[in-house]
Amino acid sequence: MRAWRSTRLAWLAGACAAVAAAEPPAPVPAPGTPVAAAAVPASQAIRPRIVVAFANAPGSTPAPAGSTGHRYSGDGYRVSQTAATSAHRVASEYALRELASWPIRELAMHCVVFEIESGRPEHEVLAALAHDPRVMLAEPLQEFHTLTAPQSGSPQSGPPYNDPLYDLQTSLQALGVPQAHQRARGAGVRVALIDTAVDTRHPDLEGRIVRSRSYVGDHRGAGGSQRHGTAMAGIIAADANNGVGIVGIAPLARLEVFEACWQLAPDSDAAACNTFTLAQAIAGALESGAVLVNLSVAGPADPLLAALIESGLRRGVVFVGARESASGFPAGVSGVIGAAGSEDVIPPGVLAAPARHVLTLRPGAQYDFESGNSVAAAEITGVIALLMSASPARLTAATLMALLRPAATPTALEPPQVNAAAALARLDSERQRGCGAPRGNAAEAPPCTALASRALDGR
């Protein structure tokens, strides 16, 4: 008997505890009251509680399988007189109070939950019981816990979104947007969107459009000319946590729409602009006071448009443009932040963002996927809006480029893609260095990196 006990002690302890966990809790009985077959949670314990098992030979002929019920009641497996007597004597000799018990037919044992009333340390009581010939096993009444991981969007893993299409926005994860939203969401930043018209009634743009101006006259194009502009507006600033649609990169930013392009065919993203309409739109954006301008368009170099952009750059306005060629408009203008899809080869000085199959808005409360460098430009604009909203000082294009360039050397598997969370971390790191002084007192500033100096003094 002793040898059998020593070889199976650990296994029986686990089995006894498993059966205890499987049963619902029972109330603590009064002394002398029959005990239900249930375990008592350790979290309710005031004194230490232990599980003790005794050999339990069947006291009657077992009933047919399946007829005994989960508490072994009726005419099935019962507690033998020997096991009951052993449990009673052990309780008396060791100053234990019985709380619950259950016979286990599969193991031919009777398990009892005792509470130690003597004040004797638990490990001493268990050590003594382990050498008692009446006892098959003795162990603590242990607690176990589930191992469920927090779901995406829970407070432990980032900001929650109730937008039903968020899970389809894989580009947001690639850009580090959910993590960045714990720091900034674009509040206080006004973005000038120079594009086609935008469906200002779209439910995911409610409250996001400051106003809309048109420079195309009667030439509104085919299909209402809202498709491309609405898509770009959604990528930049679609409302978050409004229970509909998607999440914008900068969902608290405000958009001012400058309609300079017209749609070329119904149900098509293709649109066109010209020097005249774009010049008026850029001039209007500069007059509006917007600090960030999105140009998800591309074309040949244009002296008039370049002069307008250069005027804005001198005033600290940041321009983001879709890149088509090294010398073309707008990304070819020195000082403009060029954007391209990270799926392609990225030339030096151009920022990359995921630009294939990016979910965004369609006119008429619709949603669809969009691809191309226009998308990349809108994504970079949204990320810059996050940085601007997190910075107390005005950020220039040069500073933004320094913040947004990936720190690691890109590889074939990891393209040189912008990451909003990493850029915000760089911005915060530079600010925490204590760099910079109030304007006019640059000589009093402690040593800074060039990035910090530019970020804090607005040069």
Disulfide bonds with the S-S distance in Angstrom:
Cys16-Cys111 1.84
Cys261-Cys273 1.72
